[in-house]
Each structure stands twice: as C-alpha cells, then as structure tokens.
C-alpha cells in the first residue's frame, strides 16, 4: 500500500537532503557544534550522574515480534583459565549474541527506508546482507554528546504514565517545556518521557510493547522547526503503537530517519532522571550517549548518562 499524500506533504516540509552536502551521512548530528557542546558542559552544576540504559539481559524487552531481534544471550567462553601455564594469571572471558536494537539503543539513519530511498536520497539497496549499511551506518555517528533536555510529558499532564493510546503531540511537547521551565534549542538531544517503561520494569514486557503511547506523526515538524539533533524516549516502538492511521506503520521513523536524518532512540529508562530533574528543578543537563561503532550497522546498543 502506497504511503498517503499527507505523509508526503509532511516529508517535504521536514526534508533535510542536501542541507549538509550531498555526501553527508550524519544528518542532524551536524547541529551539535563545538559551541553547543561547550554550552552543554555549562549545564553541569552538581555532578549528579543518572544512567538511562536498561540492563542487558536474556529476559529483556524483546518478545519475538520482530524476527531476529533477540534479547542478549550471554555465555562464558573461558572461566579462570590459566592461558600461560599452571600458576599463571587466570582469565575469564564472555561472548554475547543479541539484536543491536534489542535494548536501549539508537536507530541509525539506515534503520528504515521508504519509496526505495534512505537519508540524503541514497538508494535503499545500499544496505546489503554482507556489508550492512554502505552509507550512514551507526559507525558514522562517532560521538553523541550534547545538551540533553527532558520533556516529561507524563508529569506535565499530571500523570505518572500516559495511557497506551496517547499520541504525543507538539502541544504536549510545549506543555512539557513550560512544566520544566525550559526551551528546546538547536543541537539539543530531546528525551521524551511517557512513563511507559514502568510497565516493563514491573515485569509485563508484552504490555510494555502494546498498546503503547508514543510520538505522533505531527512531531517531526516540531523537531525540525527547533533544529533538534536527536530524540529518544522510553517506549519499545518510539511512535504510538498501534499507529494513529490504519495501515500507516512507522511513519515517524520514516520522517525522522529518512527525511530529516535525525537519530532516534528507544527503550531509554527515564524514571530516575524524571525524579532527579524534579528534585533539582531543572530539566537540562549534559548528555553522553556514545554509540557502539559497529561498522555498517543500522542500530547500536547505548548506555547513556545524564550529568546534572
């Protein structure tokens, strides 16, 4: 089924192809300039550090809905082995098999395509079985450090967790700005809290994934207007699931990643950060969210840390 005209109209308004040159592979991460990072560092006042990643574990967030996106399988490949002979220093080593988007992660710009195209007009066929992403793989996003802003949509609406059918709108984002006394600016990494991760933390991984609040198809234009560098939230699917429009699956992914060239992150645990920001009365911080540089990968695990 062809994408509707409404989708293409939004795509035209948020499209960044060629904005940073025909060869660009990092999209809106170009907005994180040296000046932006210096100003982000100035947000550190107490040194309080908040981890934002879910533990990587065999009974993680994945339910099997997406074939091959398996939760981490951790095995020991050697245990206290004296590699250099009896009485020498002994070593223990591990190995992991997992889907790179299985836990807390970034989606690379090549994670989705539409109409046969990736970000900056690259052909979707440049993602191959053996080489992965020829252009725009997650390894090209070499450093992701900027000012982070928590838009606590749930708290701003006076609830601890948004209901499963709630589509986060630009009006919600602005209400969260007002709630936090903050304004999103160019080069920021925006973290949108819905509270949905509480469902997973309570042991209901199926309920975590479905039904889920998430970003509305209207939000990419808001992020584009604010020149946001990247967006992450605390849900499995990022956008509302099931979708707002019947049979229009993952339109926000396509608008963010393909049209805008904006990384998006999922399964971020924003609960402790919400508490900390509320206690300190401020919703901006230095955010370090370095991607694991898997060459040609369309996503990567990440262990983000907010420093207040």
N, C-alpha and C positions, 0 to 999 in steps of 0.2 A: 504494500500500500504506500503510495507516494506521500511525502510529507505535505501537510496542508499549507495553503498560501499564507496563513497567519504566521506560521513558523518562519517561512522565507522572508517575510516582512521584518520580523524581529532580527533575523540573521543579518539582513542588510544594514540594520541600524547599529549593530554591535561589531560588525566585521572589522578585524584589525590586520587583514592580509596586506602585506607590503608596508605597514606602518614603520617597522624597524628594518626594512630592507627585504629583498626577495629571498635572501639566504637565511633569514632569522629562524632559529629553532627553539627559542625560549619564551616567546610571546610577552605577556605582561610582566614577567620577571624582569624585563628591561626597565621597569618603573622603579625597581629597588636600586637607587643610585647610591653613591658613597655618602652624599648628603643625607639621604633618607636613613641610612644605617647609623650615621653619627647622631642624628636626632633620635633614633630609636634607642640608642645606648643611653641617652639622657633620661629615658623613662625609668631607668633602674634607680630606686630610692632606698629600698630595704635589703635587696639581695635575696629576697624570698624566691625560691625556685619551686615551680609546680610542674610535675611530669604530666603529660597529656596522652600517653600511649596506654592501650590495653595490654595486659600481659599476653605474650605469645605462647599459646598452649594448645594441646591436642583437641580439647573441647572448646575451641574458640567460637567466634561469631558465625562462621560459615555453616550452613545447613545442608549443603549439597545441591542447592537450587541452580548454581552456576557450575556446570561440569568442569572439573579440573582445578577449581579454586578451592584447594584443600587447606584445612587448618594445619598448623605446623606439626610435623611428625619428627620428634627429637629422638635421636638414638646415640648411644655411646659407641665410638669406633675403637677406642682403647681405654683401658682403665688401669691406672697405676703401672704402666708398662715401662720397664727398665730398658729403654731403647739401646743403650750403650753398654749393656752387660750388667751382671749381678752387682748390686750395691751402688749403682749409679743413680742419678736423679731420675725419678719415675714421672711419666706424663699421662694425663688423661685428655682425650680429645672427643669432640662431638661432631655430629652432622645433622642437618635439618633439611627436610623436604617440605615445601609449602608453596601456596599460591602467593605471588608477590603482593596481591591486593587482599590477602586473607584477613589481615588485622588492621591496625591503624596504619594508614598508607596515604601516599599521594598517587593520583592518576596522572600519568604522563599525557602530553598533548596528543599522543598517538593511540590512546586507550580506546577512543571511538572514532568513527568516520561517518560521513553521510554523503549521499549523492556521489560516491566514489572519491571523495576528497578528504584530506586531513588539513590541519592548520597550515596556513600560508599557501593553500592551493596545491599542496603536494598530493600525488596520487595515493589512494589507499593501498594500492598494490605494492607500495614500497615497504609495507610490513609483511615479512615473509616467515615461513616456518623455521628456517635455519638461522637467518640473520636477525630476526626480530625487526625492530624499527630502524630503517636505514637513516631516517631523519627524525629529529625530535624525540629521541628516546630519553628516558629519565636521566641518563648519564650526562645529558647536555645541561641539565639544571644543577650546576656544580655546587652552588651554595644558596641556601634559602634562609636568610637571616634578615629580619626587618622589624618594624613596629607591628606588634600584634594588637588587635582590638577585639575584645569580646562583646558581641552583640547578644545579650542574654534575652532572647525573645520571650522565653517562657516566663522569667521573672518580671519582665516589663509588662506582660499581660496578667500578672498577678497569680500565676500558677507555677507549680513545681515542674510540670511536664505538659507539653502540648498534646492534645488528643491526636489519635492516629490519622484522622482525616484532615489535619490542618496544613494548608499550603501557606508557607511563609511568604509574605508579600513585601514589596518595597515599603508599604506603610508600617508593617511590623518592624522592619529594619530601622526605620526612622524613629519609631516609638522606643526601640531599644537604645538608640543613640541618646535620645532625651533622657531615658531612665539612667543611663550610665554617665550622663554629662560629658559626652564625647562626640566628636565628629570624625567620621572616616575620611582620610585624605589620601592623596596619590602615593602609591608604593606600599600601602598598608596590606597586611595579611589579616583578613577578617575571619573570625571564628564565630559561627552562628550556633548558639545553644538552644536546643529544643527540649532537652531533658530526656530524650528517648533512650539514651544509653542506660538509664536506670533500669529499663526492662531487662536488658541483657545482664546487668550486674546482679539482678535479682534471680537470675537463673533461667529466664524464659527467652531463649535465643530465637525461637520461632515468632513469638510475639514482638521481639525487637525488630525483626525484618518486615513484619506485615500485620496489620496496617501500620504505616509509619508517617509521621509528619516529615516535611522536608521542603526544600526550596521550590517556589512557584516558577513557572515559565516566564513570569514577569520580572524576576530578579536579575537576570543577566544585564538588562538595560540599566538597572540601578548601579550595578558593579562597574559597568562600562563608563557611566557618567562620572563616577567617583575615581576612576583610574586605579581600581584595586588590583594588587599584584597577584593574589591567590586567595582562595576561600576554602575553609574546611568546616565540617560540622560533626555532630555526634549521632549520626544515623548510619544505617547499613547502605542505603541507596543514594544518599545525598539529596536527591529531589523527592518530592512527595510520592509515596507508593501505597496503593495503586495510583496511576497517573491522573492528572486533572482531566485530560481529554481521553476518551476511549480510543484505544489503539494507537495513541501517540506516546511511544515508550522512549524514555531517556532524552527528551528534548532539551533539558537543561544541560545535560552532559554535552550534547552536540553544540549548543550555543556557547557554552563556556570554553570547551576544549578545542573544538574545530574552528568556530568563527572568531572567538575572541583571543584564543591562545592563552587561556587562564587556567593554571593548575587548580585542581580541586582535591580535597582530602576527605576521607570518610573514616568512621569508627574512632573518632577522637573522643577521649574521655574529658569532658569539660566540667565535671561536677566539682572537683576540688578547686579549679580555677574560679568557678562561679562563687564559691564560698569565700575564697581569698579576695576577689575583687570587691565583693560586698563588704567584707570586713575593713578593707583599706579605703573604700570609697573611690576607687579609680579603676578604669576598665581598659587602660593601655599599658603595654609592657614590651620589653624586648622579647622577641620570639625567635628561637633557633629551631629549625625544622629541616635538618640536613637530610637529603635523600641518599639512600644507599646507591652507589653509582654502577648499577648493573647495566652493562653496555647493551644498548638496543632494547631495553625493557620498556614495557608500556605502563609500568607502575612500580612502586617500591615500598617496602616497609619503612616506617619512620618512627622515631622516638622523640617527639617534640618536647621542648621545655620552655615554659614561660618564666621570665625573670622579672619580678616586680621591684 
